[in-house]
Amino acid sequence: MTEFTTVTYDVRDAKAYLTLNRPDRLNAINDEMPGEIRAAVERANADDHVRVIVVQGAGRAFCAGYDLKQFAEGDVGERWKSHGPVWDPVRDYREMRRNTDDFFMLWRSLKPTIAKVQGHAVAGGSDIALSCDLVVMADDARIGYPPARVWGCPTTAMWVYRIGAERAKRMLLTGDTIDGATAAAWGLVVESVPPAELEHAVERLADRIAGVPINQLVMQKLMINQAYDNMGLQGTQLLATLFDGIARHTPEGHWFKALAEAEGFHAAVEWRDSGRPIPDGGRQSGSPQDRRVGEPGERGA
């Protein structure tokens, strides 16, 4: 039996609860979390008493993205080294593809998955949420992919499949976030409710699903997922995962990491999300050596 360190797993009334459990880091994704998500989903699928999986975050956020601070500021073990000839795009792809496949176990799971989103589901956190079959958000929660501005590409590629090309472009060409009410109006998520009603709304939906026989749930889900596969989902994810690695190694990606090393990751994120132009590897005005940024806000990675 897997011992989890970044998630908790519990079963009650035919529902498995997979809780991202790093609340002190807003449930940011570390090296262990993707594999533990996969293992928890596999456990739920193997349990004949479970009919639906609820994915949630401990504390005040669903998930604030990858925990990139240590890598952006110091590149522990030079794992994500972004200068010189040592970057191996195939190794980069292998690492990120494994994470993407782990997250996408929520989509490939034979049993339905529901994401319960409070606070933030941003960057890699939005990948986790949008890998679930159904997403219920608090009205004031935020979802988006800020690294689309620099240093990232959403590897699960679920934006276009959920809201179509134009609104996916609206999100990924700006890196903006939207609140739960807007996400529901756009069809990105199935429902948005006042924060105080989030728990009840998710339980009501999960209980409704849990009353359906497992074989019916599996067949309906496989049929719908096959339509997405026919639209080229796996090929799109391959391209998105390759682009994610490339995005960290563009001139602007080098600039972002240099700024993170010089002034801290949160300062680099503040610049990225502010709307100011992203300098071209320090060759434009705005090099981290000659320009400072203000105090950072709390943003996704």
Buried (B, 14 or more C-beta within 10 A) or exposed (E): EEEBEBBBBEBEEBBBBBBBBBEEBBBBBBEEBBBBBBBBBEBBBEEEEBBBBBBBBBBEBBBBBBBBBEBBBEBEEEEBBBEEEEBEEEEBBEBBBBBBBBBBBBBBBBBBBBBBBBBBBBBBBBBBBBBBBBBBBBBEBBBBBBBBBBBBBBBBBBBBBBBEEEBBEBBBEBBBBBBBBBBBEBEBBBBBBEBEBBBEBBBEBBBEBBEEEBEEBBEEBEEEBEEBEEEEBEEBBBEBBBBBBBBBBBBBBBBBBBBBBBBBBBBBBBBBBBEEEBBBBBEEEBBBEEBEBEEBEEBBB
